[in-house]
């Protein structure tokens, strides 16, 4: 009797889903600095430039889009597989988790929309870029909350994997704190230019949190040995 096929590890998928945007942003930022397209600064602190501006022109724009578009596909695949991962480690069927695959696919579509029209001119293109990134951030946040919540509910039954749930929940909590800082700090500092600075800083830190979340999912999939068999099954 033939043995069942071995499961193929899937953790590189969320790893690349987080790594590609990180590399794309880093490469675009460094090249834009070298080409003197943006000022030299620490965008996480100074907020002198947005991610979009750092990747808007010339070679940085080409490389950024070349890496961002496949990353969108990988992120969609990650969200589609997250409910199966949670079920494979004992998670109960959850109505909220059923929303993750369609919302994750929608987030990827808006990320593609943003990346496709980054660097183009015109009001219509500007609208597509702006709402592309807004809906991408929004849908991704919802997916993060759903997956983190599902993992958190499993902690009592799987205490040896408590760190995964804590890491995912901690990253989700960082997002509203970032939003509060974005809203409240201008009231304290009371400087017109601070609005753009905080928007830029928020964008950079929000992207970093998204990347860290995909890394944590990759770590969780690796730790729980989540994989797919050639016959189409997961587990």
C-alpha positions in Angstrom: 0.0 0.0 0.0 1.4 3.3 -1.0 2.1 5.9 1.7 0.3 9.2 1.5 2.3 12.0 -0.1 4.3 14.2 2.3 2.9 17.7 2.9 4.8 20.5 1.2 5.7 23.3 3.6 3.7 26.5 2.9 5.5 28.9 5.3 7.7 30.4 2.5 4.5 31.8 1.0 3.6 34.3 3.8 7.3 35.0 4.2 7.6 36.2 0.6 4.3 38.0 0.9 5.9 40.2 3.6 9.4 40.2 2.3 8.8 41.4 -1.3 7.1 44.7 -0.3 9.8 45.3 2.3 12.5 44.8 -0.4 10.6 46.8 -2.9 10.3 49.8 -0.5 13.9 49.6 0.6 15.3 49.4 -2.9 13.1 52.2 -4.1 14.0 54.4 -1.2 17.7 53.9 -1.6 17.7 54.4 -5.3 15.6 57.6 -5.0 18.2 58.9 -2.5 21.0 58.2 -4.8 19.2 59.8 -7.7 18.4 62.8 -5.5 14.7 62.4 -6.1 13.9 62.6 -2.3 15.7 64.3 0.6 17.9 62.3 2.9 16.1 61.4 6.2 14.7 58.7 8.4 11.1 58.3 7.1 10.0 56.4 10.2 10.9 59.4 12.4 11.1 62.5 10.2 8.2 61.7 7.8 9.9 63.7 5.1 8.7 61.4 2.3 5.9 58.9 1.7 6.4 55.4 0.4 4.5 56.5 -2.8 6.8 59.5 -3.3 9.9 57.3 -2.7 8.8 55.0 -5.5 7.1 57.4 -7.9 9.7 58.1 -10.6 12.2 56.4 -13.0 14.0 53.2 -12.0 12.7 53.1 -8.4 9.2 53.1 -9.8 9.9 50.2 -12.2 11.5 48.0 -9.6 8.9 48.9 -6.9 6.1 47.8 -9.1 7.9 44.7 -10.3 8.1 43.4 -6.8 4.8 44.8 -5.4 2.5 43.1 -8.0 3.6 39.5 -7.3 3.6 40.3 -3.6 -0.1 41.1 -4.0 -0.8 37.6 -5.4 1.2 36.0 -2.5 -0.7 38.0 0.1 -4.0 37.0 -1.4 -3.0 33.3 -1.3 -1.9 33.7 2.3 -5.2 35.1 3.4 -7.1 32.3 1.5 -5.1 29.7 3.4 -5.2 31.2 6.8 -8.6 29.7 7.7 -7.4 26.2 6.7 -4.3 26.8 8.9 -6.4 27.6 11.9 -8.6 24.6 11.3 -5.6 22.3 11.0 -4.5 23.2 14.5 -7.9 22.8 16.1 -9.7 26.0 15.3 -13.5 25.8 15.2 -15.4 27.1 12.2 -15.9 30.8 12.6 -18.1 33.2 10.7 -15.5 35.9 10.8 -12.8 33.8 9.4 -15.0 33.0 6.4 -14.6 36.7 5.4 -10.8 36.5 5.3 -10.4 34.9 1.8 -12.7 37.3 0.0 -11.4 40.4 1.9 -7.8 39.3 1.4 -8.4 38.9 -2.4 -10.0 42.3 -2.5 -7.0 43.8 -0.6 -4.7 42.3 -3.2 -6.7 43.7 -6.0 -6.5 47.2 -4.5 -2.8 46.7 -3.9 -2.4 45.9 -7.6 -4.5 49.0 -8.5 -2.2 51.2 -6.4 1.0 49.7 -7.8 -0.2 49.8 -11.4 -1.0 53.5 -11.3 1.8 54.7 -9.1 3.8 57.2 -11.0 1.0 58.1 -13.4 -0.5 61.6 -13.7 -4.1 62.9 -13.8 -7.0 63.2 -11.4 -8.4 59.8 -12.4 -5.1 58.0 -11.8 -4.6 59.9 -8.6 -8.0 58.7 -7.4 -7.2 55.1 -8.2 -3.8 55.3 -6.3 -5.4 57.0 -3.3 -8.3 54.6 -2.9 -6.2 51.7 -3.9 -4.0 52.2 -0.8 -6.9 53.2 1.5 -8.9 50.0 0.7 -5.8 47.8 0.8 -4.9 49.1 4.3 -8.5 48.7 5.4 -9.2 45.2 4.1 -5.8 44.0 5.3 -6.5 45.3 8.8 -9.7 43.4 8.9 -8.0 40.2 7.8 -5.3 40.7 10.4 -7.9 41.1 13.2 -9.8 38.0 12.1 -6.7 35.8 11.9 -5.3 37.1 15.2 -8.6 36.6 16.9 -8.9 33.0 15.7 -5.4 32.3 16.9 -6.0 33.9 20.2 -9.0 31.7 20.8 -6.8 28.6 20.3 -4.2 29.6 22.9 -6.0 27.9 25.9 -6.0 24.6 24.0 -2.5 25.0 22.6 -0.5 26.8 25.3 2.8 25.9 23.7 1.9 28.2 20.8 0.8 31.1 22.9 3.6 33.3 21.5 2.1 33.1 18.0 -1.3 34.4 19.3 0.4 37.1 21.4 2.5 38.3 18.5 -0.4 38.5 16.1 -2.7 40.3 18.6 0.1 42.7 19.6 0.6 43.8 16.0 -3.1 44.3 15.6 -3.2 46.5 18.7 -0.3 48.5 17.3 -2.5 49.7 14.4 -5.2 51.6 16.4 -2.4 53.1 18.6 -0.8 54.3 15.4 -4.1 55.7 14.3 -4.6 57.5 17.6 -1.2 59.1 17.3 -2.0 60.3 13.8 -5.2 62.0 15.1 -4.1 63.3 18.5 -0.5 64.6 17.9 -1.5 67.4 15.5 -3.8 68.7 18.2 -0.9 68.9 20.6 1.8 70.1 18.2 -0.5 72.5 16.3 1.6 72.9 13.2 0.1 72.8 9.7 3.1 70.9 8.2 2.7 68.2 10.9 -0.3 66.7 9.1 1.8 65.6 6.1 4.6 64.4 8.3 2.3 62.3 10.4 0.6 60.8 7.3 4.0 59.8 6.0 5.2 58.4 9.3 1.9 56.5 9.7 2.3 55.0 6.2 5.8 53.8 6.9 5.0 52.3 10.3 1.7 50.8 9.0 3.7 49.0 6.2 6.2 47.8 8.7 3.4 46.3 10.9 1.9 44.5 7.9 5.2 43.1 7.0 5.8 41.9 10.6 2.4 40.2 10.6 3.1 38.2 7.5 6.5 37.2 9.0 4.6 36.0 12.2 2.2 34.0 10.1 5.1 32.4 8.3 6.7 31.6 11.6 3.4 30.1 12.9 2.9 28.0 9.7 6.5 26.7 10.1 6.1 25.9 13.8 2.8 24.1 13.3 4.1 22.3 10.2 1.2 23.6 8.1 1.6 22.3 4.5 -0.2 21.1 1.4 -0.2 17.6 -0.2 0.0 17.0 -3.9 -3.5 15.5 -3.8 -4.8 19.0 -2.9 -5.2 18.6 0.9 -3.8 20.8 3.6 -2.7 20.1 7.1 
